[in-house]
């Protein structure tokens, strides 16, 4: 497929994912998509070269859709990006705080700004994404509506910011993963480089299978930074695990741990091997 120099994201222009694209890939053209699945499809069909996808937030937790979509796709994680999240309360020009009755935003954004919503007794209304909420307020022209969105959205949609950085906690960071169609075969160039390996697996249906599968990481001194489980195929007995570990599969301890994991698992699929972002470990 011919390069497009485009990167897809879920949401409208001005969303946090749009900002992450512009921060990490300033020379690429962001392509807004209505849903995460649309962002995946744009990459799979060659409409874009990369996709920028949020996978977890320090306040709201994991983005559940991604843990479902990513293992089903044939895409690969080739990078990660940590972005501090700041929400601005924005309204139509001239609107005062006491005129607001409803606040619109993505469900995760509403969950990250509970204090200001509760303190004013506003009704929280879920929107498809943060920038889409700003766009909605602009298009509706209703003075009782406000949006919680990134600063970039205000000038894009002609809104005023009447309260800045209204998130509940300063430690509000979203981790994004960068997806590509092809695996990025990054090799370690020095011992100081920090790599992350992400994979999914299904353990064998035998007693203590998970305990045994995980034992190799402990005995080989491999740090596991994430382990999550979720049901697949509509069955309570079919559990898939998603994990992040520190290290590269070429590292001897990681190689041995993965060998032990495969022995006790029905299926193991590595989703990506990529360099750790500079903010990892500092949060």
Buried (B, 14 or more C-beta within 10 A) or exposed (E): EEEBEBBBBBBBBBBBBBBBBBEBBEEBEBBBBEBBBBBBBBBBEEBBBBBBBBBBBBBBEBBEBBBBBBBEBEBBBBBBBBBBBBBBBBBBEEBEEEBBBBBBBBEBBBBBBEEBBEEBEBEBBEBBBBBBBBBBBBEEEBBBBBBBBBBBBBEBBEBEBBBEBBBBEEEBBBBBBBBBBEBBEBEBEEEEEBBBBBBBBBBBEEEEBBEBBBBBBEEBEBEBEBEBEBEBEEEEEEEBBBBBBBBBBEBEBBBBBBEBBBEBBEEBEBBBBBBBBEBBEEE
